[in-house]
Amino acid sequence: MKKVLDIATLLGLFGGILVILLAVMIGGGLGAFINIPSMLVVIGGTVAAVLVQYPLEDVLGVIGVLRKTLLTKTSELPKLIETIVRFAEEARRDGLLTLEKHAKEIDDDFIRDGIQLAIDGTEPELLREILSTEVDNLESRHGKGHGILEAFGTYAPAFGMIGTLIGLVIMLQNMKDPSSIGPSMAVALITTFYGAVMANLIFLPLAGKLKERTKEEVHVRELIMEGILSIQSGDNPRLVEQKLKTFLPPKDRKAG
């Protein structure tokens, strides 16, 4: 399974940024929307709040998890099923030990470890438990990353509002000059703008994409687990194929 760049994520991010920039440029110019103190309040406050909620190690680790949103594995489930069925045929014909040569050539750790456990004679119940624990750990790791991204998406608009309140307080303290009220109000509202954009264009969409990636990866691993258990029990390869095809969408089953 190769890792490829997820074009949809990049198109969404850059497309959203481009639309906002065009609207800003047409509406009044980019300079009016750049305010360093507002950026500091939103970015700094959001990061600080997330660090209060999560350990530093987990927050830094989310950078690695983010790769899942930008890179996707081409799982090609029909080809994966074909490979597992071929393994089932060899194991049924020549015994499980014949798969040892394949185990060393497989790039995916989950498949390789599962096949090796089957070759080593691990009891089916224990094998299922070990592989299920691997899947649970995957969901747990991704779930933590998803939670951190959602936390960023929750706190960014809140600190945008806090920045706006700070700006309004400063503006109300300096109302002697009526001509300064309009520009001061605009600056106060920019923090809300920053928080809304960061939450709704970056953090929350990436959290949703990570959640979908997790579902896809869990689905693939469950297919692999059922295949390895079927191989270990010596099921007929045709039965193995039919069982694994249930993991495919109906439109892909005939093609698979």
C-alpha positions, 0 to 999 in steps of 0.5 A: 500500500503506497502513500499518496498525497490527498488532493481533496485536502489540499484543494479544500485548504488552498481553495478556502484560503484563496476565496477568503483572500479574494474577498478581502482584496476586492472588499478593501485590501489585505492590509486592513486584515493584518493585525499582529496583536490580534494574531497573538491573542488568537494563536497564543491563547488557543495553543495555551488552552490546548496545553492546559487540556492535553499534555505537551507530548500529545500536542506535539505528537498531533503533528505526526497524526496530521500526516494522515490527513494529507497523505492517504494509503492506496489500500486497493481492497480488491488487490489486498483480497486477492493477495490474502486469497493467494496466501490461503491457497498456498497455506491450504496446499503446502501448510502455514509454514510456506507463508513465512517467505511472504511474511518477510516481504510484506511492508505492512506491519499489521499483515506481517505480524498477523501472519507470523503469529499464525505461523507460530501456532498462536491460538485463534482466540489469542490471535484475534485478541492481539490483532483486535488490540492493535486495532483498538490502539490505532483508534485510541491514537487517532482519537487523541489526535482528533480530540486535540484538533477539535480542541483547537477548533473550539478554542480558536473562536473563543479567543477570537471573541476574547480579543474582540472584547479586549479591543472594545475595552481599549476603544471605549477607554479612548472615545474622546476622538470620534474619528478613531471609533471606526478603525478601532472597532474594525481592529477589535473585530479582526480577532473574531475573524481570525478565530472563525477562519482557523476553526472552520477552515483548518482545525475542524475540517482536519479533525473530520478528515482524520476521523474518516481516515481512522474509519478507513484504516480500521476497516482495512485492518478488520478485513486483514484480521478476518483473512488471517484467521480464515487462513489459520483455520484452513478455510477453503480459499473460495470461502475466504474470498467470499467472506472478504468481499463482504468488506467491499462496496456492492459495486466493487464486488463483481470487479473484485 
